[in-house]
Amino acid sequence: MAHSIVTHTCEGVGDCVEACPVACIHPGPGKNNKGTDWFWIDFATCIDCGICLQVCPVEGAILPEERSDLQRTPQ
């Protein structure tokens, strides 16, 4: 199961992007409700390694489950 980035909690730090071994984390367009940049995880590419959870400094920004209701995914 893939991980999810909670769009409205993410602060756009980007530590997860550099740490991801399969490059499944991408920048989202525009700003989120907090007015910050944000990222999203490609569920089909995520290998559920958990590195993103370990490196993210924003509490609650990444969840260890696939939650399409909390992660805005650009089409």
All heavy atoms as TSV, in Angstrom:
chain	resi	resn	atom	element	x	y	z
A	1	MET	N	N	0.848	-1.186	0.000
A	1	MET	CA	C	0.000	0.000	0.000
A	1	MET	C	C	0.890	1.245	0.000
A	1	MET	O	O	1.899	1.292	0.684
A	1	MET	CB	C	-0.893	-0.009	1.245
A	1	MET	CG	C	-1.802	1.184	1.303
A	1	MET	SD	S	-2.816	1.291	2.787
A	1	MET	CE	C	-3.779	-0.194	2.633
A	2	ALA	N	N	0.508	2.218	-0.766
A	2	ALA	CA	C	1.275	3.457	-0.883
A	2	ALA	C	C	1.076	4.366	0.325
A	2	ALA	O	O	0.109	4.233	1.064
A	2	ALA	CB	C	0.836	4.192	-2.144
A	3	HIS	N	N	1.998	5.283	0.507
A	3	HIS	CA	C	1.873	6.324	1.517
A	3	HIS	C	C	1.126	7.498	0.884
A	3	HIS	O	O	0.977	7.568	-0.329
A	3	HIS	CB	C	3.253	6.768	1.975
A	3	HIS	CG	C	3.933	5.783	2.863
A	3	HIS	ND1	N	4.131	4.469	2.524
A	3	HIS	CD2	C	4.457	5.917	4.093
A	3	HIS	CE1	C	4.752	3.844	3.501
A	3	HIS	NE2	N	4.965	4.715	4.473
A	4	SER	N	N	0.699	8.459	1.704
A	4	SER	CA	C	-0.008	9.640	1.226
A	4	SER	C	C	0.565	10.879	1.876
A	4	SER	O	O	0.967	10.852	3.037
A	4	SER	CB	C	-1.501	9.570	1.576
A	4	SER	OG	O	-2.102	8.452	1.001
A	5	ILE	N	N	0.551	11.968	1.134
A	5	ILE	CA	C	0.914	13.267	1.698
A	5	ILE	C	C	-0.385	14.038	1.882
A	5	ILE	O	O	-1.157	14.215	0.941
A	5	ILE	CB	C	1.878	14.032	0.785
A	5	ILE	CG1	C	3.201	13.281	0.680
A	5	ILE	CG2	C	2.076	15.460	1.306
A	5	ILE	CD1	C	4.217	13.930	-0.238
A	6	VAL	N	N	-0.632	14.488	3.095
A	6	VAL	CA	C	-1.837	15.260	3.384
A	6	VAL	C	C	-1.608	16.657	2.812
A	6	VAL	O	O	-0.819	17.442	3.342
A	6	VAL	CB	C	-2.125	15.311	4.898
A	6	VAL	CG1	C	-3.395	16.095	5.167
A	6	VAL	CG2	C	-2.211	13.906	5.479
A	7	THR	N	N	-2.290	16.945	1.722
A	7	THR	CA	C	-2.058	18.168	0.955
A	7	THR	C	C	-2.107	19.422	1.821
A	7	THR	O	O	-1.249	20.288	1.713
A	7	THR	CB	C	-3.100	18.289	-0.175
A	7	THR	OG1	O	-2.972	17.156	-1.026
A	7	THR	CG2	C	-2.888	19.558	-0.984
A	8	HIS	N	N	-3.085	19.524	2.698
A	8	HIS	CA	C	-3.263	20.754	3.467
A	8	HIS	C	C	-2.417	20.810	4.736
A	8	HIS	O	O	-2.474	21.794	5.465
A	8	HIS	CB	C	-4.738	20.981	3.766
A	8	HIS	CG	C	-5.541	21.076	2.495
A	8	HIS	ND1	N	-5.288	22.038	1.527
A	8	HIS	CD2	C	-6.539	20.326	2.005
A	8	HIS	CE1	C	-6.111	21.869	0.517
A	8	HIS	NE2	N	-6.887	20.836	0.779
A	9	THR	N	N	-1.615	19.771	4.982
A	9	THR	CA	C	-0.674	19.775	6.095
A	9	THR	C	C	0.747	19.986	5.597
A	9	THR	O	O	1.579	20.579	6.279
A	9	THR	CB	C	-0.764	18.452	6.886
A	9	THR	OG1	O	-2.105	18.264	7.333
A	9	THR	CG2	C	0.165	18.446	8.086
A	10	CYS	N	N	1.027	19.513	4.395
A	10	CYS	CA	C	2.360	19.624	3.787
A	10	CYS	C	C	2.798	21.089	3.752
A	10	CYS	O	O	2.001	21.975	3.445
A	10	CYS	CB	C	2.326	19.045	2.369
A	10	CYS	SG	S	3.906	19.120	1.492
A	11	GLU	N	N	4.071	21.335	4.067
A	11	GLU	CA	C	4.610	22.692	4.046
A	11	GLU	C	C	5.641	22.884	2.945
A	11	GLU	O	O	6.347	23.881	2.922
A	11	GLU	CB	C	5.185	23.046	5.416
A	11	GLU	CG	C	4.110	23.108	6.484
A	11	GLU	CD	C	4.638	23.499	7.851
A	11	GLU	OE1	O	5.858	23.763	7.994
A	11	GLU	OE2	O	3.820	23.535	8.780
A	12	GLY	N	N	5.768	21.904	2.057
A	12	GLY	CA	C	6.659	22.038	0.912
A	12	GLY	C	C	8.130	21.999	1.225
A	12	GLY	O	O	8.942	22.508	0.456
A	13	VAL	N	N	8.509	21.387	2.346
A	13	VAL	CA	C	9.917	21.315	2.737
A	13	VAL	C	C	10.727	20.561	1.679
A	13	VAL	O	O	11.808	20.980	1.280
A	13	VAL	CB	C	10.077	20.664	4.124
A	13	VAL	CG1	C	11.534	20.491	4.485
A	13	VAL	CG2	C	9.349	21.484	5.175
A	14	GLY	N	N	10.223	19.421	1.223
A	14	GLY	CA	C	10.855	18.677	0.140
A	14	GLY	C	C	11.902	17.663	0.532
A	14	GLY	O	O	12.520	17.062	-0.345
A	15	ASP	N	N	12.137	17.452	1.822
A	15	ASP	CA	C	13.109	16.430	2.237
A	15	ASP	C	C	12.709	15.055	1.712
A	15	ASP	O	O	13.557	14.232	1.382
A	15	ASP	CB	C	13.237	16.372	3.759
A	15	ASP	CG	C	13.881	17.619	4.345
A	15	ASP	OD1	O	14.376	18.466	3.569
A	15	ASP	OD2	O	13.896	17.740	5.587
A	16	CYS	N	N	11.428	14.815	1.614
A	16	CYS	CA	C	10.913	13.527	1.141
A	16	CYS	C	C	11.275	13.284	-0.318
A	16	CYS	O	O	11.554	12.147	-0.717
A	16	CYS	CB	C	9.407	13.450	1.324
A	16	CYS	SG	S	8.487	14.784	0.501
A	17	VAL	N	N	11.288	14.330	-1.117
A	17	VAL	CA	C	11.572	14.199	-2.547
A	17	VAL	C	C	12.985	13.659	-2.751
A	17	VAL	O	O	13.207	12.726	-3.521
A	17	VAL	CB	C	11.399	15.547	-3.280
A	17	VAL	CG1	C	11.782	15.426	-4.742
A	17	VAL	CG2	C	9.981	16.059	-3.132
A	18	GLU	N	N	13.937	14.255	-2.057
A	18	GLU	CA	C	15.334	13.839	-2.189
A	18	GLU	C	C	15.571	12.446	-1.621
A	18	GLU	O	O	16.419	11.709	-2.118
A	18	GLU	CB	C	16.243	14.848	-1.492
A	18	GLU	CG	C	16.219	16.221	-2.145
A	18	GLU	CD	C	17.056	17.232	-1.401
A	18	GLU	OE1	O	17.973	16.829	-0.656
A	18	GLU	OE2	O	16.806	18.437	-1.578
A	19	ALA	N	N	14.827	12.064	-0.595
A	19	ALA	CA	C	15.044	10.776	0.066
A	19	ALA	C	C	14.382	9.599	-0.649
A	19	ALA	O	O	14.812	8.461	-0.495
A	19	ALA	CB	C	14.521	10.851	1.502
A	20	CYS	N	N	13.360	9.846	-1.431
A	20	CYS	CA	C	12.591	8.771	-2.066
A	20	CYS	C	C	13.445	7.987	-3.066
A	20	CYS	O	O	13.942	8.558	-4.033
A	20	CYS	CB	C	11.355	9.334	-2.760
A	20	CYS	SG	S	10.349	8.064	-3.544
A	21	PRO	N	N	13.577	6.668	-2.874
A	21	PRO	CA	C	14.423	5.875	-3.768
A	21	PRO	C	C	13.798	5.587	-5.135
A	21	PRO	O	O	14.503	5.160	-6.049
A	21	PRO	CB	C	14.639	4.579	-2.995
A	21	PRO	CG	C	13.431	4.444	-2.143
A	21	PRO	CD	C	13.058	5.861	-1.767
A	22	VAL	N	N	12.500	5.816	-5.295
A	22	VAL	CA	C	11.853	5.530	-6.576
A	22	VAL	C	C	11.262	6.777	-7.237
A	22	VAL	O	O	10.534	6.679	-8.219
A	22	VAL	CB	C	10.756	4.441	-6.425
A	22	VAL	CG1	C	11.380	3.113	-6.043
A	22	VAL	CG2	C	9.688	4.855	-5.435
A	23	ALA	N	N	11.569	7.942	-6.710
A	23	ALA	CA	C	11.132	9.224	-7.286
A	23	ALA	C	C	9.627	9.279	-7.531
A	23	ALA	O	O	9.168	9.679	-8.591
A	23	ALA	CB	C	11.897	9.517	-8.575
A	24	CYS	N	N	8.851	8.901	-6.502
A	24	CYS	CA	C	7.397	8.912	-6.650
A	24	CYS	C	C	6.744	10.151	-6.047
A	24	CYS	O	O	5.530	10.274	-6.064
A	24	CYS	CB	C	6.785	7.651	-6.033
A	24	CYS	SG	S	6.836	7.590	-4.240
A	25	ILE	N	N	7.534	11.083	-5.529
A	25	ILE	CA	C	6.988	12.286	-4.895
A	25	ILE	C	C	7.215	13.478	-5.813
A	25	ILE	O	O	8.335	13.744	-6.244
A	25	ILE	CB	C	7.626	12.515	-3.516
A	25	ILE	CG1	C	7.400	11.275	-2.641
A	25	ILE	CG2	C	7.058	13.770	-2.862
A	25	ILE	CD1	C	8.116	11.300	-1.313
A	26	HIS	N	N	6.125	14.195	-6.109
A	26	HIS	CA	C	6.160	15.268	-7.098
A	26	HIS	C	C	5.569	16.555	-6.524
A	26	HIS	O	O	4.677	16.506	-5.671
A	26	HIS	CB	C	5.354	14.861	-8.327
A	26	HIS	CG	C	5.733	13.518	-8.861
A	26	HIS	ND1	N	6.878	13.305	-9.595
A	26	HIS	CD2	C	5.135	12.301	-8.735
A	26	HIS	CE1	C	6.952	12.023	-9.922
A	26	HIS	NE2	N	5.911	11.392	-9.402
A	27	PRO	N	N	6.023	17.715	-7.021
A	27	PRO	CA	C	5.432	18.973	-6.565
A	27	PRO	C	C	4.026	19.146	-7.111
A	27	PRO	O	O	3.744	18.777	-8.252
A	27	PRO	CB	C	6.381	20.032	-7.126
A	27	PRO	CG	C	7.048	19.375	-8.284
A	27	PRO	CD	C	7.110	17.913	-7.974
A	28	GLY	N	N	3.161	19.684	-6.282
A	28	GLY	CA	C	1.801	19.988	-6.718
A	28	GLY	C	C	1.749	21.374	-7.309
A	28	GLY	O	O	2.592	22.223	-7.007
A	29	PRO	N	N	0.757	21.638	-8.137
A	29	PRO	CA	C	0.627	22.973	-8.722
A	29	PRO	C	C	0.063	23.973	-7.715
A	29	PRO	O	O	-0.804	23.640	-6.921
A	29	PRO	CB	C	-0.355	22.747	-9.876
A	29	PRO	CG	C	-1.179	21.578	-9.439
A	29	PRO	CD	C	-0.265	20.708	-8.623
A	30	GLY	N	N	0.580	25.151	-7.728
A	30	GLY	CA	C	0.055	26.205	-6.863
A	30	GLY	C	C	0.390	26.011	-5.399
A	30	GLY	O	O	1.351	25.350	-5.048
A	31	LYS	N	N	-0.423	26.610	-4.566
A	31	LYS	CA	C	-0.232	26.548	-3.113
A	31	LYS	C	C	-1.400	25.799	-2.485
A	31	LYS	O	O	-2.480	25.709	-3.055
A	31	LYS	CB	C	-0.172	27.962	-2.525
A	31	LYS	CG	C	0.862	28.873	-3.150
A	31	LYS	CD	C	2.254	28.478	-2.762
A	31	LYS	CE	C	3.264	29.471	-3.351
A	31	LYS	NZ	N	4.633	29.061	-3.142
A	32	ASN	N	N	-1.193	25.280	-1.271
A	32	ASN	CA	C	-2.281	24.606	-0.551
A	32	ASN	C	C	-3.024	25.626	0.314
A	32	ASN	O	O	-2.782	26.836	0.216
A	32	ASN	CB	C	-1.748	23.429	0.269
A	32	ASN	CG	C	-0.761	23.841	1.340
A	32	ASN	OD1	O	-0.653	25.005	1.713
A	32	ASN	ND2	N	-0.017	22.878	1.853
A	33	ASN	N	N	-3.929	25.148	1.180
A	33	ASN	CA	C	-4.718	26.044	2.040
A	33	ASN	C	C	-3.864	26.842	3.009
A	33	ASN	O	O	-4.287	27.893	3.482
A	33	ASN	CB	C	-5.760	25.250	2.827
A	33	ASN	CG	C	-6.912	24.784	1.964
A	33	ASN	OD1	O	-7.026	25.161	0.804
A	33	ASN	ND2	N	-7.768	23.946	2.522
A	34	LYS	N	N	-2.667	26.346	3.332
A	34	LYS	CA	C	-1.763	27.052	4.238
A	34	LYS	C	C	-0.963	28.125	3.505
A	34	LYS	O	O	-0.226	28.875	4.121
A	34	LYS	CB	C	-0.798	26.056	4.885
A	34	LYS	CG	C	-1.458	25.077	5.823
A	34	LYS	CD	C	-0.496	24.006	6.273
A	34	LYS	CE	C	0.309	24.484	7.442
A	34	LYS	NZ	N	1.131	23.402	8.032
A	35	GLY	N	N	-1.079	28.121	2.164
A	35	GLY	CA	C	-0.324	29.075	1.367
A	35	GLY	C	C	1.093	28.618	1.073
A	35	GLY	O	O	1.938	29.429	0.692
A	36	THR	N	N	1.371	27.328	1.257
A	36	THR	CA	C	2.712	26.806	1.012
A	36	THR	C	C	2.717	25.877	-0.201
A	36	THR	O	O	1.678	25.397	-0.647
A	36	THR	CB	C	3.238	26.008	2.227
A	36	THR	OG1	O	2.425	24.853	2.432
A	36	THR	CG2	C	3.242	26.852	3.486
A	37	ASP	N	N	3.908	25.630	-0.712
A	37	ASP	CA	C	4.065	24.621	-1.745
A	37	ASP	C	C	3.706	23.280	-1.130
A	37	ASP	O	O	3.701	23.126	0.101
A	37	ASP	CB	C	5.515	24.578	-2.236
A	37	ASP	CG	C	5.922	25.848	-2.970
A	37	ASP	OD1	O	5.053	26.478	-3.594
A	37	ASP	OD2	O	7.108	26.195	-2.903
A	38	TRP	N	N	3.420	22.299	-1.962
A	38	TRP	CA	C	3.048	20.983	-1.450
A	38	TRP	C	C	3.468	19.906	-2.439
A	38	TRP	O	O	3.780	20.194	-3.592
A	38	TRP	CB	C	1.545	20.908	-1.175
A	38	TRP	CG	C	0.690	21.211	-2.363
A	38	TRP	CD1	C	0.382	22.463	-2.839
A	38	TRP	CD2	C	0.068	20.283	-3.243
A	38	TRP	NE1	N	-0.410	22.366	-3.960
A	38	TRP	CE2	C	-0.619	21.037	-4.236
A	38	TRP	CE3	C	-0.006	18.910	-3.304
A	38	TRP	CZ2	C	-1.351	20.442	-5.258
A	38	TRP	CZ3	C	-0.735	18.315	-4.317
A	38	TRP	CH2	C	-1.397	19.076	-5.272
A	39	PHE	N	N	3.519	18.686	-1.947
A	39	PHE	CA	C	3.929	17.549	-2.766
A	39	PHE	C	C	2.856	16.470	-2.719
A	39	PHE	O	O	1.992	16.484	-1.850
A	39	PHE	CB	C	5.260	16.984	-2.256
A	39	PHE	CG	C	6.409	17.928	-2.465
A	39	PHE	CD1	C	6.770	18.834	-1.487
A	39	PHE	CD2	C	7.122	17.920	-3.655
A	39	PHE	CE1	C	7.819	19.719	-1.678
A	39	PHE	CE2	C	8.175	18.799	-3.860
A	39	PHE	CZ	C	8.522	19.697	-2.872
A	40	TRP	N	N	2.929	15.551	-3.659
A	40	TRP	CA	C	2.003	14.425	-3.696
A	40	TRP	C	C	2.783	13.164	-4.066
A	40	TRP	O	O	3.835	13.235	-4.690
A	40	TRP	CB	C	0.859	14.678	-4.669
A	40	TRP	CG	C	1.260	14.863	-6.107
A	40	TRP	CD1	C	1.751	16.017	-6.676
A	40	TRP	CD2	C	1.223	13.898	-7.153
A	40	TRP	NE1	N	2.010	15.828	-7.999
A	40	TRP	CE2	C	1.689	14.527	-8.331
A	40	TRP	CE3	C	0.843	12.568	-7.214
A	40	TRP	CZ2	C	1.792	13.859	-9.540
A	40	TRP	CZ3	C	0.933	11.912	-8.432
A	40	TRP	CH2	C	1.401	12.553	-9.571
A	41	ILE	N	N	2.271	12.019	-3.640
A	41	ILE	CA	C	2.901	10.727	-3.899
A	41	ILE	C	C	2.120	10.001	-4.987
A	41	ILE	O	O	0.894	9.876	-4.898
A	41	ILE	CB	C	2.940	9.864	-2.620
A	41	ILE	CG1	C	3.871	10.514	-1.590
A	41	ILE	CG2	C	3.391	8.439	-2.936
A	41	ILE	CD1	C	3.914	9.801	-0.245
A	42	ASP	N	N	2.840	9.511	-5.988
A	42	ASP	CA	C	2.234	8.690	-7.037
A	42	ASP	C	C	2.015	7.296	-6.437
A	42	ASP	O	O	2.963	6.555	-6.219
A	42	ASP	CB	C	3.156	8.629	-8.246
A	42	ASP	CG	C	2.597	7.811	-9.389
A	42	ASP	OD1	O	1.619	7.058	-9.184
A	42	ASP	OD2	O	3.154	7.896	-10.490
A	43	PHE	N	N	0.763	6.976	-6.157
A	43	PHE	CA	C	0.431	5.712	-5.492
A	43	PHE	C	C	0.919	4.497	-6.293
A	43	PHE	O	O	1.311	3.485	-5.716
A	43	PHE	CB	C	-1.075	5.586	-5.280
A	43	PHE	CG	C	-1.658	6.628	-4.364
A	43	PHE	CD1	C	-2.910	7.151	-4.624
A	43	PHE	CD2	C	-0.987	7.090	-3.251
A	43	PHE	CE1	C	-3.484	8.103	-3.785
A	43	PHE	CE2	C	-1.534	8.041	-2.407
A	43	PHE	CZ	C	-2.789	8.549	-2.674
A	44	ALA	N	N	0.900	4.585	-7.613
A	44	ALA	CA	C	1.290	3.451	-8.454
A	44	ALA	C	C	2.787	3.186	-8.415
A	44	ALA	O	O	3.228	2.066	-8.678
A	44	ALA	CB	C	0.845	3.691	-9.894
A	45	THR	N	N	3.583	4.203	-8.055
A	45	THR	CA	C	5.035	4.057	-8.040
A	45	THR	C	C	5.590	3.806	-6.645
A	45	THR	O	O	6.627	3.170	-6.487
A	45	THR	CB	C	5.695	5.324	-8.626
A	45	THR	OG1	O	5.116	5.596	-9.901
A	45	THR	CG2	C	7.181	5.152	-8.798
A	46	CYS	N	N	4.910	4.282	-5.618
A	46	CYS	CA	C	5.364	4.146	-4.227
A	46	CYS	C	C	5.590	2.678	-3.872
A	46	CYS	O	O	4.749	1.819	-4.152
A	46	CYS	CB	C	4.338	4.764	-3.285
A	46	CYS	SG	S	4.761	4.662	-1.536
A	47	ILE	N	N	6.739	2.389	-3.240
A	47	ILE	CA	C	7.061	1.013	-2.836
A	47	ILE	C	C	6.863	0.793	-1.333
A	47	ILE	O	O	7.275	-0.227	-0.793
A	47	ILE	CB	C	8.489	0.617	-3.257
A	47	ILE	CG1	C	9.528	1.548	-2.613
A	47	ILE	CG2	C	8.607	0.596	-4.776
A	47	ILE	CD1	C	10.973	1.106	-2.805
A	48	ASP	N	N	6.253	1.756	-0.658
A	48	ASP	CA	C	5.920	1.614	0.759
A	48	ASP	C	C	7.149	1.403	1.637
A	48	ASP	O	O	7.122	0.637	2.583
A	48	ASP	CB	C	4.916	0.464	0.929
A	48	ASP	CG	C	4.227	0.476	2.280
A	48	ASP	OD1	O	4.083	1.570	2.853
A	48	ASP	OD2	O	3.843	-0.599	2.768
A	49	CYS	N	N	8.241	2.098	1.319
A	49	CYS	CA	C	9.482	1.920	2.084
A	49	CYS	C	C	9.483	2.706	3.394
A	49	CYS	O	O	10.193	2.358	4.331
A	49	CYS	CB	C	10.695	2.301	1.236
A	49	CYS	SG	S	10.825	4.066	0.850
A	50	GLY	N	N	8.730	3.810	3.456
A	50	GLY	CA	C	8.623	4.590	4.677
A	50	GLY	C	C	9.702	5.630	4.897
A	50	GLY	O	O	9.703	6.316	5.921
A	51	ILE	N	N	10.621	5.780	3.957
A	51	ILE	CA	C	11.684	6.770	4.128
A	51	ILE	C	C	11.109	8.177	4.232
A	51	ILE	O	O	11.574	8.997	5.022
A	51	ILE	CB	C	12.726	6.657	2.998
A	51	ILE	CG1	C	13.488	5.341	3.136
A	51	ILE	CG2	C	13.680	7.841	3.003
A	51	ILE	CD1	C	14.428	5.026	1.994
A	52	CYS	N	N	10.064	8.457	3.461
A	52	CYS	CA	C	9.453	9.790	3.502
A	52	CYS	C	C	8.944	10.127	4.906
A	52	CYS	O	O	9.093	11.252	5.372
A	52	CYS	CB	C	8.331	9.906	2.476
A	52	CYS	SG	S	7.037	8.649	2.612
A	53	LEU	N	N	8.375	9.138	5.570
A	53	LEU	CA	C	7.897	9.336	6.943
A	53	LEU	C	C	9.046	9.677	7.884
A	53	LEU	O	O	8.899	10.498	8.794
A	53	LEU	CB	C	7.212	8.069	7.463
A	53	LEU	CG	C	5.792	7.820	6.997
A	53	LEU	CD1	C	5.369	6.407	7.365
A	53	LEU	CD2	C	4.850	8.826	7.596
A	54	GLN	N	N	10.175	9.044	7.671
A	54	GLN	CA	C	11.331	9.234	8.545
A	54	GLN	C	C	11.964	10.607	8.390
A	54	GLN	O	O	12.482	11.158	9.360
A	54	GLN	CB	C	12.384	8.165	8.264
A	54	GLN	CG	C	11.910	6.765	8.582
A	54	GLN	CD	C	12.893	5.714	8.095
A	54	GLN	OE1	O	14.084	5.962	7.982
A	54	GLN	NE2	N	12.386	4.527	7.798
A	55	VAL	N	N	11.943	11.166	7.178
A	55	VAL	CA	C	12.652	12.422	6.947
A	55	VAL	C	C	11.773	13.664	7.010
A	55	VAL	O	O	12.289	14.774	7.123
A	55	VAL	CB	C	13.417	12.405	5.599
A	55	VAL	CG1	C	14.421	11.277	5.564
A	55	VAL	CG2	C	12.466	12.336	4.421
A	56	CYS	N	N	10.469	13.511	6.947
A	56	CYS	CA	C	9.583	14.680	6.940
A	56	CYS	C	C	9.552	15.345	8.319
A	56	CYS	O	O	9.204	14.711	9.315
A	56	CYS	CB	C	8.161	14.279	6.529
A	56	CYS	SG	S	7.045	15.704	6.461
A	57	PRO	N	N	9.887	16.649	8.380
A	57	PRO	CA	C	9.877	17.347	9.664
A	57	PRO	C	C	8.495	17.874	10.080
A	57	PRO	O	O	8.344	18.393	11.179
A	57	PRO	CB	C	10.843	18.508	9.427
A	57	PRO	CG	C	10.670	18.823	7.976
A	57	PRO	CD	C	10.429	17.491	7.307
A	58	VAL	N	N	7.500	17.727	9.202
A	58	VAL	CA	C	6.167	18.269	9.475
A	58	VAL	C	C	5.271	17.145	9.996
A	58	VAL	O	O	4.901	16.231	9.259
A	58	VAL	CB	C	5.544	18.900	8.211
A	58	VAL	CG1	C	4.185	19.484	8.525
A	58	VAL	CG2	C	6.477	19.963	7.632
A	59	GLU	N	N	4.921	17.228	11.254
A	59	GLU	CA	C	4.109	16.191	11.886
A	59	GLU	C	C	2.753	16.037	11.198
A	59	GLU	O	O	2.047	17.018	10.962
A	59	GLU	CB	C	3.893	16.515	13.366
A	59	GLU	CG	C	3.179	15.421	14.115
A	59	GLU	CD	C	3.087	15.694	15.600
A	59	GLU	OE1	O	3.875	16.496	16.127
A	59	GLU	OE2	O	2.211	15.089	16.229
A	60	GLY	N	N	2.426	14.809	10.834
A	60	GLY	CA	C	1.143	14.515	10.227
A	60	GLY	C	C	1.038	14.803	8.745
A	60	GLY	O	O	-0.027	14.649	8.156
A	61	ALA	N	N	2.138	15.214	8.113
A	61	ALA	CA	C	2.083	15.539	6.686
A	61	ALA	C	C	2.077	14.290	5.810
A	61	ALA	O	O	1.554	14.322	4.702
A	61	ALA	CB	C	3.241	16.442	6.293
A	62	ILE	N	N	2.672	13.204	6.296
A	62	ILE	CA	C	2.708	11.966	5.528
A	62	ILE	C	C	2.083	10.851	6.346
A	62	ILE	O	O	2.384	10.689	7.526
A	62	ILE	CB	C	4.149	11.591	5.123
A	62	ILE	CG1	C	4.772	12.727	4.296
A	62	ILE	CG2	C	4.172	10.280	4.335
A	62	ILE	CD1	C	6.208	12.515	3.908
A	63	LEU	N	N	1.210	10.101	5.695
A	63	LEU	CA	C	0.526	8.984	6.354
A	63	LEU	C	C	0.995	7.664	5.768
A	63	LEU	O	O	1.248	7.575	4.563
A	63	LEU	CB	C	-0.985	9.105	6.154
A	63	LEU	CG	C	-1.629	10.401	6.640
A	63	LEU	CD1	C	-3.107	10.397	6.292
A	63	LEU	CD2	C	-1.423	10.568	8.136
A	64	PRO	N	N	1.095	6.615	6.594
A	64	PRO	CA	C	1.567	5.317	6.118
A	64	PRO	C	C	0.486	4.486	5.439
A	64	PRO	O	O	0.463	3.260	5.557
A	64	PRO	CB	C	2.073	4.646	7.399
A	64	PRO	CG	C	1.178	5.197	8.451
A	64	PRO	CD	C	0.912	6.629	8.037
A	65	GLU	N	N	-0.409	5.149	4.757
A	65	GLU	CA	C	-1.491	4.464	4.054
A	65	GLU	C	C	-1.934	5.300	2.864
A	65	GLU	O	O	-1.678	6.498	2.805
A	65	GLU	CB	C	-2.670	4.227	4.993
A	65	GLU	CG	C	-3.231	5.525	5.576
A	65	GLU	CD	C	-4.242	5.283	6.676
A	65	GLU	OE1	O	-5.057	4.367	6.530
A	65	GLU	OE2	O	-4.205	6.017	7.670
A	66	GLU	N	N	-2.602	4.666	1.918
A	66	GLU	CA	C	-3.100	5.368	0.747
A	66	GLU	C	C	-4.417	6.054	1.086
A	66	GLU	O	O	-5.406	5.401	1.367
A	66	GLU	CB	C	-3.303	4.380	-0.399
A	66	GLU	CG	C	-3.596	5.044	-1.720
A	66	GLU	CD	C	-3.606	4.056	-2.859
A	66	GLU	OE1	O	-2.743	3.164	-2.905
A	66	GLU	OE2	O	-4.502	4.172	-3.712
A	67	ARG	N	N	-4.407	7.388	1.077
A	67	ARG	CA	C	-5.598	8.173	1.428
A	67	ARG	C	C	-5.849	9.213	0.360
A	67	ARG	O	O	-5.453	10.375	0.481
A	67	ARG	CB	C	-5.401	8.846	2.790
A	67	ARG	CG	C	-5.319	7.934	3.982
A	67	ARG	CD	C	-6.671	7.311	4.305
A	67	ARG	NE	N	-7.723	8.301	4.489
A	67	ARG	CZ	C	-8.038	8.856	5.656
A	67	ARG	NH1	N	-7.395	8.505	6.755
A	67	ARG	NH2	N	-9.017	9.747	5.718
A	68	SER	N	N	-6.513	8.812	-0.702
A	68	SER	CA	C	-6.795	9.732	-1.793
A	68	SER	C	C	-7.746	10.849	-1.373
A	68	SER	O	O	-7.830	11.883	-2.039
A	68	SER	CB	C	-7.343	8.985	-3.006
A	68	SER	OG	O	-8.512	8.292	-2.662
A	69	ASP	N	N	-8.441	10.667	-0.263
A	69	ASP	CA	C	-9.334	11.715	0.228
A	69	ASP	C	C	-8.571	12.852	0.911
A	69	ASP	O	O	-9.093	13.954	1.052
A	69	ASP	CB	C	-10.373	11.134	1.190
A	69	ASP	CG	C	-9.758	10.448	2.406
A	69	ASP	OD1	O	-8.739	9.742	2.247
A	69	ASP	OD2	O	-10.306	10.612	3.511
A	70	LEU	N	N	-7.322	12.614	1.315
A	70	LEU	CA	C	-6.522	13.629	1.993
A	70	LEU	C	C	-5.387	14.169	1.129
A	70	LEU	O	O	-4.804	15.203	1.436
A	70	LEU	CB	C	-5.945	13.065	3.290
A	70	LEU	CG	C	-6.959	12.643	4.344
A	70	LEU	CD1	C	-6.254	12.003	5.524
A	70	LEU	CD2	C	-7.805	13.818	4.790
A	71	GLN	N	N	-5.040	13.438	0.079
A	71	GLN	CA	C	-3.965	13.856	-0.818
A	71	GLN	C	C	-4.557	14.301	-2.148
A	71	GLN	O	O	-5.167	13.507	-2.854
A	71	GLN	CB	C	-2.985	12.716	-1.082
A	71	GLN	CG	C	-1.936	13.076	-2.120
A	71	GLN	CD	C	-0.990	11.955	-2.440
A	71	GLN	OE1	O	-0.034	11.759	-1.713
A	71	GLN	NE2	N	-1.254	11.207	-3.507
A	72	ARG	N	N	-4.385	15.575	-2.444
A	72	ARG	CA	C	-4.829	16.068	-3.749
A	72	ARG	C	C	-3.819	15.600	-4.793
A	72	ARG	O	O	-2.620	15.842	-4.654
A	72	ARG	CB	C	-4.910	17.590	-3.729
A	72	ARG	CG	C	-5.587	18.156	-4.958
A	72	ARG	CD	C	-5.869	19.621	-4.763
A	72	ARG	NE	N	-4.696	20.372	-5.222
A	72	ARG	CZ	C	-4.531	21.676	-5.060
A	72	ARG	NH1	N	-5.410	22.370	-4.406
A	72	ARG	NH2	N	-3.464	22.273	-5.519
A	73	THR	N	N	-4.273	14.927	-5.808
A	73	THR	CA	C	-3.402	14.399	-6.851
A	73	THR	C	C	-3.748	15.079	-8.172
A	73	THR	O	O	-4.877	14.905	-8.664
A	73	THR	CB	C	-3.575	12.876	-6.981
A	73	THR	OG1	O	-3.316	12.285	-5.706
A	73	THR	CG2	C	-2.615	12.304	-7.991
A	74	PRO	N	N	-2.834	15.869	-8.722
A	74	PRO	CA	C	-3.104	16.547	-9.995
A	74	PRO	C	C	-3.412	15.534	-11.101
A	74	PRO	O	O	-2.841	14.463	-11.142
A	74	PRO	CB	C	-1.818	17.301	-10.296
A	74	PRO	CG	C	-1.117	17.401	-8.985
A	74	PRO	CD	C	-1.512	16.191	-8.214
A	75	GLN	N	N	-4.290	15.901	-11.985
A	75	GLN	CA	C	-4.649	15.014	-13.101
A	75	GLN	C	C	-3.793	15.291	-14.302
A	75	GLN	O	O	-3.375	16.292	-14.611
A	75	GLN	CB	C	-6.113	15.184	-13.449
A	75	GLN	CG	C	-7.032	14.833	-12.312
A	75	GLN	CD	C	-6.889	13.396	-11.826
A	75	GLN	OE1	O	-6.656	12.493	-12.619
A	75	GLN	NE2	N	-6.994	13.187	-10.540
